[in-house]
Amino acid sequence: MKKRIVTIFSVGIIALSITACGKSSGDSSEITKKLDFDIIQENLDTAFKNSETYSMYNSCDIEYDSDGNDLNIIVAVNDSIDPSLSVDYAKYAISTINYEAQRQVEGLKDYSNSDNYYGGLFDDVDAFITVAPVSASNEDDYFIFESIPRGSNREIKLH
């Protein structure tokens, strides 16, 4: 299942690279060069697993492409979740990833839920977030399939 989501997600990444808004894509920034995305992914997974609020969480995957300075986030949730809750899962993933980046790089701005501001890391990378049920077999089954161009305050919505 995870491989299927990653494969479909890769197609989305290509689309994101072609249609990304904001600053032009480029090599990794000074900020992202300092980040250990494996640790960020481990800590995100632990945060989800330790939270009673996000009990429908199954797994996550974070992929960083330094050539395009793109961050790809996949959150797999249980099939029985109410799709409307997936927005909360996406925002929690984004806020936790920014928090973990702040722990590694001093001076990054905080996430602000009230302003749809995703934090300093997301000023620096083009991101793509997917929240999908474990059984998802194609993009049509995803709950969230959203690009977040660097520096944008785009609201995350259901797919």
BELGILIN-V354763 format. One record per helix or strand of 2 or more residues. SS is the DSSP state (H for helix, E for strand). FROM is the first residue (numbers start at 0). LEN is the number of residues. If there is no record, write none. Layout:
# BELGILIN-V354763
SS/FROM/LEN
SS/FROM/LEN
This chain:
# BELGILIN-V354763
H/1/18
H/29/4
H/36/13
E/56/9
E/69/8
H/82/22
H/112/3
H/119/4
E/125/8
H/138/3
E/141/7
